[in-house]
C-alpha cells in the first residue's frame, strides 16, 4: 500500500488530525501549483525580453546628457522644473 494511503488509513481514526493533514496537503498543492505558474510566467517573460533585447538597436551613450541634481533651498517654496 502506498505511503499516502497508509497515512490516510491511520488518520481516519482521528478526524481532527485527518482534516488538518488534508488541509495542509491541499495548501501545499496550491503553493506548488502557484509556484509552477510563476515559473512558467518568468520563463515566458525571460524569453520575450531576450527576443526584444536581441532585436533592439544599440544605444549611443553619447546621446545622453549628464545628470544634474536639483538643489533645494528649504527657505523657498519648492517648484517643479518647468514651472515658473
PLY file of the C-alpha trace (Angstrom):
ply
format ascii 1.0
element vertex 84
property float x
property float y
property float z
element edge 83
property int vertex1
property int vertex2
end_header
0.00 0.00 0.00
1.41 3.44 -0.89
2.58 5.59 2.00
-0.15 8.21 1.48
-2.86 5.55 1.64
-1.31 4.09 4.78
-1.19 7.52 6.44
-4.79 8.27 5.43
-5.98 4.92 6.84
-4.24 5.64 10.15
-5.53 9.22 10.35
-9.17 8.45 9.64
-9.46 7.25 13.23
-8.67 10.78 14.44
-10.91 13.03 12.37
-9.34 16.32 13.57
-5.82 15.22 12.62
-7.12 13.85 9.32
-8.87 17.10 8.41
-5.86 19.19 9.48
-3.49 16.99 7.44
-5.79 17.11 4.43
-5.96 20.91 4.72
-2.16 21.17 4.92
-1.72 18.89 1.91
-4.20 20.99 -0.09
-2.29 24.16 0.89
0.98 22.59 -0.22
-0.63 21.54 -3.51
-1.85 25.12 -4.00
1.63 26.51 -3.31
3.21 24.10 -5.78
0.61 24.99 -8.41
1.20 28.73 -7.82
4.95 28.20 -7.96
4.72 26.29 -11.24
2.52 29.02 -12.76
5.00 31.68 -11.62
7.91 29.73 -13.07
6.11 29.46 -16.41
5.40 33.22 -16.41
9.03 34.04 -15.60
10.34 31.73 -18.33
7.96 33.30 -20.86
8.90 36.83 -19.75
12.60 36.00 -19.95
12.26 34.60 -23.46
10.25 37.62 -24.66
12.73 40.03 -23.08
15.67 38.25 -24.72
13.98 38.48 -28.14
13.23 42.18 -27.65
16.74 42.96 -26.45
18.36 40.94 -29.23
16.33 42.80 -31.88
16.86 46.29 -30.41
19.47 48.61 -31.83
22.27 49.63 -29.50
22.06 52.94 -27.70
24.74 55.54 -28.30
25.88 56.59 -24.84
26.98 59.97 -26.22
23.36 60.97 -26.84
22.65 61.16 -23.09
23.21 64.36 -21.14
24.90 64.12 -17.76
22.72 64.09 -14.67
22.41 67.42 -12.86
20.88 67.16 -9.38
18.35 69.78 -8.36
19.40 71.87 -5.39
16.57 72.61 -2.98
16.63 75.71 -0.80
14.50 74.95 2.30
13.60 78.65 2.80
11.94 78.94 -0.62
8.82 77.04 -1.72
9.69 74.05 -3.86
8.86 74.34 -7.58
8.78 71.66 -10.17
11.16 72.03 -13.14
9.45 73.92 -15.95
7.02 75.77 -13.62
7.92 79.40 -13.01
0 1
1 2
2 3
3 4
4 5
5 6
6 7
7 8
8 9
9 10
10 11
11 12
12 13
13 14
14 15
15 16
16 17
17 18
18 19
19 20
20 21
21 22
22 23
23 24
24 25
25 26
26 27
27 28
28 29
29 30
30 31
31 32
32 33
33 34
34 35
35 36
36 37
37 38
38 39
39 40
40 41
41 42
42 43
43 44
44 45
45 46
46 47
47 48
48 49
49 50
50 51
51 52
52 53
53 54
54 55
55 56
56 57
57 58
58 59
59 60
60 61
61 62
62 63
63 64
64 65
65 66
66 67
67 68
68 69
69 70
70 71
71 72
72 73
73 74
74 75
75 76
76 77
77 78
78 79
79 80
80 81
81 82
82 83
